Amino acid sequence: MKSKKMLALVAGAMLMLPLAACGNKAVATTSGGKITQDQYYSSMKQTSQGKQVLQQMILDKVLQKQYGKQVSDKKVNAEFNSYKKQYGSSFSSVLSQQGLTTKSFKQQIRSNLLLQAAVRHYSHISNADINKQWKKYQPKVSTAEILVGSKSSAQSIINKLNNYSGSNKYPEFKKLAKKNSTDTSTKNNGGKVPAFDNTDTQLDSAYKKAAFKLKTNEYTKSPVKTANGYEVIYMINHPNKGLKSDHISDIKNQIVQQNMNNTTFLHNVVSKVLKKGNVSIKDNDLKNVLDGYLTNSTSSNSGNSLGTSTSSSSAK
């Protein structure tokens, strides 16, 4: 989890630059002269990052118009508080590592929830889709990790857990995590990792595979090799899968999340949202900024990154 992102939407973190600023007011002054808003704007709009900012700002506007009623401040704050709780005392440092503030992170959460509402609207889920998803369904599990650099170090930790006499070994695991783990984002929180299910795209696949095999209060009896090193994984809570009828809502949410992670599907949704939004670009230098979404092409290889703040990124 060493290079872990705050969540998927941070993987393509939006650059909240003042692209729309315009005027002779100074942005900066130097001994060699001042840099005006007009100069800054003219320079920024020629860059790919500047164009991406405009794309994201436009998308946020049209999404807010079309789906804003579904994304309340209460929902944004609930999502924010959920991540804050999951990361515990390391939350502020993880925010800082991602170059985020409370305000900018909440804005990204809002943007993500708006886009999610649009994807849900265009996800026509059939019974066949539900049955297919149920076969690979895993409820959200809570785990903790100890990341170390070598297999022998991981095995040594496992041996200590094996020799611990208590029936509940998580308290001992937390002490070992704080003392031994090289993952600074989790070690001070007992190694606890944000809850995840089978749709997660942030965790190393080896981590997920090993975790799903564990029952509550079990831990891996051999080191798990991941991209960042060797892991010892503890299962804090692994709910029973239960009956399909008990999880229809969760299954539909998983399908929507998978569509969020499907570049082609997401591209087509963004295209439909923008076309419905009657977007008109007034700056001639930027008139083609949405061509990859407003033309008939459904290719996502146009170089645009609009809406891809939810794209997956390896987090372990």
C-alpha positions in Angstrom: 0.0 0.0 0.0 3.1 2.2 0.0 2.0 4.2 -3.1 -1.7 4.0 -2.3 -4.0 6.7 -3.7 -6.7 8.2 -1.5 -9.3 6.7 -3.8 -9.8 6.0 -7.5 -10.9 9.5 -8.3 -7.5 10.8 -7.1 -5.7 8.7 -9.6 -6.2 11.4 -12.2 -6.4 14.3 -9.7 -8.0 17.4 -11.3 -5.8 20.4 -11.5 -7.9 23.3 -10.1 -6.1 26.0 -12.0 -7.7 29.4 -12.7 -7.9 28.8 -16.5 -10.9 31.1 -16.9 -9.1 34.1 -15.3 -8.9 37.0 -17.6 -7.7 40.6 -17.3 -4.7 42.8 -16.7 -4.5 42.1 -12.9 -1.2 40.8 -11.9 -0.9 37.1 -11.1 2.8 37.6 -10.1 5.3 40.4 -10.2 9.1 40.2 -10.7 12.0 42.5 -11.1 11.6 41.9 -14.8 8.0 42.8 -14.9 4.6 41.4 -14.0 2.6 38.4 -15.3 -1.0 39.3 -16.0 -4.1 37.1 -15.9 -4.4 37.5 -19.7 -0.8 36.3 -20.1 -1.3 33.4 -17.7 -4.5 32.4 -19.4 -3.1 32.6 -22.9 -0.2 30.4 -21.8 -2.2 27.9 -19.8 -4.8 27.3 -22.5 -2.1 26.1 -24.9 -1.1 23.3 -22.5 -2.6 19.8 -22.2 -3.1 20.3 -18.5 -4.9 23.6 -19.1 -7.2 22.0 -21.6 -7.9 19.2 -19.2 -8.9 21.7 -16.5 -11.3 23.3 -18.8 -12.7 19.9 -19.8 -13.3 19.0 -16.2 -14.8 22.4 -15.4 -17.3 22.0 -18.2 -18.1 18.4 -17.3 -18.7 19.4 -13.7 -21.1 22.2 -14.8 -23.2 19.9 -17.0 -23.2 17.1 -14.5 -24.3 19.4 -11.8 -27.2 20.6 -14.0 -28.3 17.1 -14.9 -27.6 15.2 -11.7 -27.0 17.8 -9.0 -30.2 16.9 -7.1 -28.8 13.4 -6.6 -25.6 14.6 -5.0 -26.2 16.6 -1.8 -23.7 18.1 0.6 -24.7 15.4 3.0 -23.6 12.7 0.6 -20.3 14.4 -0.1 -19.6 14.9 3.6 -20.6 11.3 4.3 -18.1 10.0 1.7 -15.5 12.4 3.0 -16.0 11.2 6.6 -15.9 7.6 5.5 -12.4 8.0 4.1 -11.3 10.1 7.1 -12.4 7.3 9.3 -10.8 4.6 7.2 -7.4 6.3 7.2 -7.6 7.4 10.8 -4.6 9.4 12.1 -2.9 9.1 8.7 -5.7 10.9 6.9 -4.1 14.4 6.9 -0.7 13.1 5.7 -2.3 11.0 2.9 -4.2 14.1 1.8 -1.0 16.1 1.8 0.9 13.4 -0.1 -1.7 13.6 -2.9 -1.5 17.4 -3.0 -5.0 17.8 -1.7 -6.8 19.9 0.9 -10.1 19.2 2.6 -11.8 21.6 0.1 -10.2 20.1 -3.0 -10.8 16.6 -1.9 -14.5 17.3 -1.3 -14.7 18.8 -4.7 -13.3 15.7 -6.2 -15.7 13.6 -4.3 -18.6 15.7 -5.6 -17.3 15.4 -9.2 -17.0 11.6 -8.8 -20.5 11.2 -7.3 -22.0 13.3 -10.1 -20.2 11.2 -12.7 -21.3 8.1 -10.9 -24.9 9.2 -11.1 -24.6 9.7 -14.8 -23.0 6.2 -15.2 -25.8 4.7 -13.1 -28.4 6.4 -15.4 -26.8 4.9 -18.5 -26.2 1.4 -17.0 -29.1 -0.7 -18.1 -28.7 -3.7 -15.8 -30.5 -6.9 -16.7 -31.2 -10.0 -14.6 -28.5 -11.7 -16.7 -26.0 -9.0 -15.6 -27.0 -9.5 -12.0 -26.5 -13.3 -12.2 -23.1 -12.9 -13.8 -22.0 -10.4 -11.2 -23.2 -12.6 -8.4 -20.8 -15.4 -9.4 -17.8 -13.1 -8.6 -19.4 -11.1 -5.8 -17.6 -10.5 -2.6 -19.0 -8.3 0.1 -16.8 -5.5 1.4 -14.1 -6.8 3.7 -12.0 -5.1 6.3 -8.3 -6.0 6.5 -5.0 -4.9 8.0 -1.6 -5.3 6.5 2.1 -5.4 7.5 4.3 -4.6 4.6 8.0 -5.5 4.8 10.9 -5.7 2.3 11.7 -9.4 2.5 10.0 -12.8 2.7 12.0 -13.7 5.8 10.9 -10.6 7.6 7.3 -11.4 6.8 7.7 -15.0 7.9 9.2 -13.8 11.2 6.1 -11.7 11.9 3.8 -14.6 11.0 5.8 -16.8 13.5 5.3 -14.2 16.2 1.5 -14.2 15.5 1.6 -18.0 15.6 3.3 -18.0 19.0 0.9 -15.4 20.5 -1.3 -17.2 23.0 -4.4 -14.9 22.8 -7.5 -16.1 20.9 -7.9 -12.6 19.3 -4.6 -11.8 17.6 -5.5 -8.5 16.1 -4.2 -6.4 19.1 -0.9 -8.1 18.7 -1.0 -7.6 14.9 -1.5 -3.9 15.4 1.5 -3.7 17.6 3.6 -5.6 15.0 2.3 -3.3 12.3 3.3 -0.1 14.1 6.8 -1.6 14.8 7.6 -3.3 11.6 5.5 -2.1 8.6 7.1 0.1 6.0 3.8 1.4 4.9 3.6 4.8 6.6 0.0 5.4 5.5 -1.3 2.4 7.5 1.2 1.4 10.2 0.0 3.9 12.8 -3.5 2.8 12.3 -2.9 -0.8 13.1 -2.2 -1.5 9.5 -5.8 -1.1 8.6 -6.7 -0.8 4.9 -9.8 0.9 3.6 -12.6 -1.7 3.1 -12.9 -3.2 -0.4 -14.8 -5.7 -2.4 -14.2 -7.6 -5.7 -14.6 -4.5 -7.8 -11.6 -2.8 -6.2 -9.0 -1.6 -8.7 -6.6 0.0 -6.2 -5.2 -3.0 -4.4 -2.7 -5.4 -5.7 -4.4 -8.5 -7.1 -2.3 -10.8 -5.0 -3.4 -8.9 -1.9 -7.1 -9.3 -2.8 -6.8 -12.9 -3.7 -5.1 -13.8 -0.4 -7.5 -11.7 1.6 -10.7 -13.1 0.2 -9.6 -16.6 1.3 -9.4 -15.5 4.9 -12.2 -15.7 7.5 -12.8 -13.1 10.2 -9.8 -13.0 12.6 -7.6 -15.2 10.4 -4.3 -14.1 8.9 -2.1 -15.3 6.1 0.1 -18.1 7.2 2.7 -17.5 4.5 4.1 -14.2 3.1 2.1 -12.6 0.2 4.3 -11.2 -2.5 2.9 -7.9 -3.9 4.4 -5.2 -6.1 5.7 -3.3 -3.1 7.2 -6.1 -1.1 5.9 -8.9 1.2 2.6 -8.7 3.1 1.1 -10.2 6.2 -2.7 -9.8 5.9 -5.2 -9.9 8.8 -8.9 -10.3 8.1 -10.7 -8.0 10.5 -14.2 -8.7 9.2 -15.3 -11.0 6.3 -19.1 -10.9 6.1 -20.9 -14.0 4.8 -21.8 -13.8 1.2 -25.4 -14.9 2.0 -28.2 -15.0 -0.5 -28.2 -13.2 -3.8 -31.6 -11.6 -3.0 -30.0 -9.9 0.0 -27.4 -8.2 -2.1 -29.2 -6.9 -5.2 -28.5 -3.3 -4.4 -24.8 -4.0 -3.8 -24.6 -6.1 -7.0 -26.0 -3.2 -9.0 -23.6 -0.8 -7.3 -20.7 -3.1 -8.3 -21.9 -3.2 -11.9 -22.0 0.6 -11.9 -18.5 0.8 -10.4 -17.2 -1.6 -13.0 -18.7 0.7 -15.7 -17.0 3.6 -14.0 -13.7 1.7 -14.5 -14.5 0.8 -18.1 -12.8 3.5 -20.2 -15.0 3.0 -23.3 -18.2 3.0 -21.3 -17.2 6.1 -19.3 -16.2 7.9 -22.5 -19.6 7.2 -24.1 -21.4 8.4 -20.9 -19.4 11.6 -20.9 -20.1 12.1 -24.5 -23.8 11.8 -24.0 -23.8 14.1 -21.0 -21.9 16.8 -22.9 -24.1 16.6 -25.9 -27.1 17.0 -23.7 -25.4 19.9 -22.0 -25.4 22.1 -25.1 -21.8 23.1 -24.6 -20.5 26.1 -26.6 -16.8 27.0 -26.6 -16.4 30.8 -27.0 -12.6 30.9 -27.2 -11.5 30.1 -30.8 -8.2 28.7 -29.5 -10.1 26.1 -27.5 -13.0 25.4 -29.8 -11.8 21.8 -30.4 -11.2 20.9 -26.8 -14.2 18.6 -26.6 -13.9 17.1 -30.1 -13.0 13.7 -28.7 -16.4 13.6 -27.0 -18.7 15.6 -29.2 -17.9 13.9 -32.5 -19.4 10.5 -33.5 -16.2 8.7 -32.5 -16.3 6.6 -29.4 -12.6 6.1 -29.2 -11.0 7.1 -26.0 -7.5 7.5 -27.6 -7.9 11.1 -28.6 -5.6 12.3 -25.8 -8.4 13.8 -23.8 -8.7 12.9 -20.1 -12.1 14.3 -19.4 -13.9 12.3 -16.7 -10.9 10.0 -16.2 -10.4 11.1 -12.6 -12.0 7.7 -11.8 -9.6 5.7 -13.8 -7.8 2.9 -12.0 -4.3 3.1 -10.7 -2.2 0.5 -9.0 -2.1 1.2 -5.3 0.1 -1.5 -4.0 
